[in-house]
Amino acid sequence: MRLKKIISQHRRDFNALYECEHCGDTHEGSGYDDSYFHNNIVPNLECVKCGKKSDSTYRPLAARYADNMIV
């Protein structure tokens, strides 16, 4: 899965549209805007339609704020 679009964000919590790179299926979900979430959680999300995860070519988004910054 990959983050296609962040729909809304409050501090570090956000709601986003996720898209599968393999089958193109999309769904809405929540997330947390820090480097751990973008680097480890998003690429390991399984698609509910095809069951696949991101492959090794996945490039994570950068967090909007630095991890040590209080928002």
Backbone bond lengths (Angstrom), bond angles and torsions (degrees), N, CA, C in turn:
res aa  C-N    CA-C-N  psi(-1)  N-CA   C-N-CA  omega(-1)  CA-C   N-CA-C  phi
1 M - - - 1.453 - - 1.528 109.14 -
2 R 1.301 114.78 155.24 1.459 120.54 175.03 1.513 108.45 -139.16
3 L 1.319 116.05 156.48 1.460 121.13 175.42 1.519 108.08 -77.88
4 K 1.307 116.68 116.81 1.455 119.97 178.44 1.520 110.49 -87.59
5 K 1.364 116.19 -43.34 1.459 119.84 -176.87 1.519 109.61 -159.03
6 I 1.324 116.88 134.14 1.463 121.16 173.08 1.526 106.60 -86.49
7 I 1.325 115.61 119.13 1.457 121.93 -175.76 1.528 111.09 -81.07
8 S 1.325 116.51 -47.93 1.466 120.93 178.40 1.520 108.64 -149.42
9 Q 1.318 115.55 153.24 1.465 120.34 -179.82 1.515 109.46 -145.28
10 H 1.344 115.37 136.68 1.456 122.62 173.11 1.521 106.68 -130.18
11 R 1.322 115.67 114.93 1.455 122.13 -172.54 1.518 108.97 55.40
12 R 1.322 119.68 -116.75 1.470 120.18 179.51 1.530 113.45 -100.55
13 D 1.314 117.68 -11.08 1.467 120.93 178.47 1.520 109.43 -82.41
14 F 1.334 116.12 137.61 1.453 118.90 178.74 1.523 111.70 -143.18
15 N 1.328 114.62 160.80 1.460 123.41 170.36 1.517 105.91 -113.08
16 A 1.336 115.94 135.94 1.453 119.35 -173.91 1.516 111.12 -142.23
17 L 1.308 114.03 166.79 1.446 122.51 172.72 1.527 106.46 -102.83
18 Y 1.329 115.94 120.96 1.460 122.14 179.11 1.523 109.01 -102.29
19 E 1.332 116.88 145.66 1.454 121.35 -179.46 1.527 109.84 -132.50
20 C 1.325 116.09 138.25 1.462 121.74 177.12 1.529 108.68 -81.71
21 E 1.330 116.94 130.99 1.462 121.27 178.87 1.527 111.83 -71.95
22 H 1.319 116.92 -21.19 1.457 121.07 -174.12 1.529 113.15 -89.15
23 C 1.338 117.43 -50.07 1.464 120.04 -175.62 1.526 113.32 -110.57
24 G 1.350 118.32 -10.57 1.456 121.42 178.38 1.517 115.04 83.14
25 D 1.328 118.12 2.88 1.462 121.46 179.49 1.529 109.87 -65.48
26 T 1.332 117.57 141.39 1.468 121.83 179.28 1.521 109.68 -122.68
27 H 1.329 115.16 151.10 1.461 120.73 172.53 1.521 108.96 -156.19
28 E 1.326 115.95 156.15 1.460 121.24 178.08 1.515 109.59 -88.14
29 G 1.326 115.81 147.50 1.450 121.50 177.59 1.511 110.25 -160.79
30 S 1.307 115.42 173.72 1.461 120.35 -179.90 1.520 109.12 -103.03
31 G 1.333 115.25 170.41 1.453 120.39 179.34 1.512 111.21 -164.70
32 Y 1.325 115.02 178.72 1.456 122.52 -179.35 1.520 107.45 -131.33
33 D 1.316 117.43 127.74 1.459 122.27 -171.97 1.527 112.30 -86.62
34 D 1.336 116.38 77.48 1.456 121.33 170.70 1.522 108.21 -141.52
35 S 1.315 117.21 168.53 1.464 120.56 -174.52 1.528 112.51 -64.98
36 Y 1.340 118.36 -33.99 1.460 120.33 179.08 1.531 110.56 -61.73
37 F 1.312 117.52 -45.68 1.463 120.82 -179.79 1.525 111.05 -62.48
38 H 1.338 116.89 -47.10 1.466 120.69 -177.67 1.528 112.11 -67.77
39 N 1.326 118.45 -35.80 1.468 121.37 -176.32 1.522 114.52 -87.99
40 N 1.333 118.48 -27.69 1.460 120.53 -173.45 1.526 115.01 -117.58
41 I 1.299 118.09 -38.35 1.466 120.94 -175.20 1.528 111.21 -81.81
42 V 1.321 117.97 -52.65 1.465 121.12 -175.33 1.533 112.40 -57.91
43 P 1.329 120.36 -48.38 1.471 117.94 -178.65 1.527 113.76 -68.15
44 N 1.319 118.59 -16.36 1.462 121.32 -179.95 1.530 113.31 -98.84
45 L 1.330 117.51 4.30 1.457 120.34 175.09 1.530 108.54 -71.35
46 E 1.333 116.39 132.30 1.462 120.72 177.53 1.515 109.85 -90.08
47 C 1.308 116.09 139.29 1.457 121.81 175.34 1.522 108.68 -68.64
48 V 1.328 117.05 135.27 1.465 119.98 179.65 1.528 111.41 -73.77
49 K 1.323 117.85 -21.71 1.461 121.39 -178.26 1.531 112.20 -87.17
50 C 1.347 117.63 -51.05 1.469 119.61 -175.44 1.530 113.15 -106.90
51 G 1.337 118.36 -14.24 1.459 121.54 176.52 1.513 115.44 79.23
52 K 1.335 118.25 8.66 1.467 121.36 -178.19 1.524 111.00 -93.82
53 K 1.337 114.51 156.49 1.461 122.50 175.11 1.525 108.50 -108.08
54 S 1.327 116.96 172.46 1.463 120.85 176.82 1.517 110.25 -65.10
55 D 1.321 115.84 149.05 1.459 119.46 177.78 1.530 109.99 -90.20
56 S 1.306 117.10 -173.40 1.472 121.71 -173.79 1.529 113.29 -70.50
57 T 1.323 119.00 -10.96 1.459 120.97 179.68 1.528 112.74 -87.31
58 Y 1.334 117.85 1.35 1.466 121.75 -179.41 1.520 110.52 -61.18
59 R 1.336 116.80 131.79 1.467 122.38 177.09 1.521 108.35 -115.39
60 P 1.339 117.66 111.00 1.470 120.27 -176.68 1.523 112.66 -71.31
61 L 1.321 114.96 152.97 1.455 120.96 172.86 1.523 109.31 -73.92
62 A 1.311 116.66 156.99 1.460 120.94 174.74 1.523 108.65 -87.37
63 A 1.316 116.39 147.76 1.461 121.07 176.23 1.524 109.41 -67.19
64 R 1.311 116.51 148.20 1.461 121.08 -179.39 1.531 111.44 -66.42
65 Y 1.345 116.37 -36.36 1.457 121.21 -179.52 1.530 108.79 -121.07
66 A 1.325 116.65 153.29 1.459 121.12 176.82 1.519 109.86 -62.71
67 D 1.347 116.79 148.91 1.460 120.85 -175.93 1.527 113.11 -60.89
68 N 1.331 118.00 -30.88 1.458 120.42 -178.02 1.531 112.99 -87.60
69 M 1.334 117.15 -0.08 1.457 121.22 -178.25 1.540 109.93 -86.35
70 I 1.331 116.38 136.55 1.460 121.72 176.09 1.533 107.18 -90.83
71 V 1.317 114.86 125.75 1.465 119.62 -176.54 1.509 109.37 -108.29
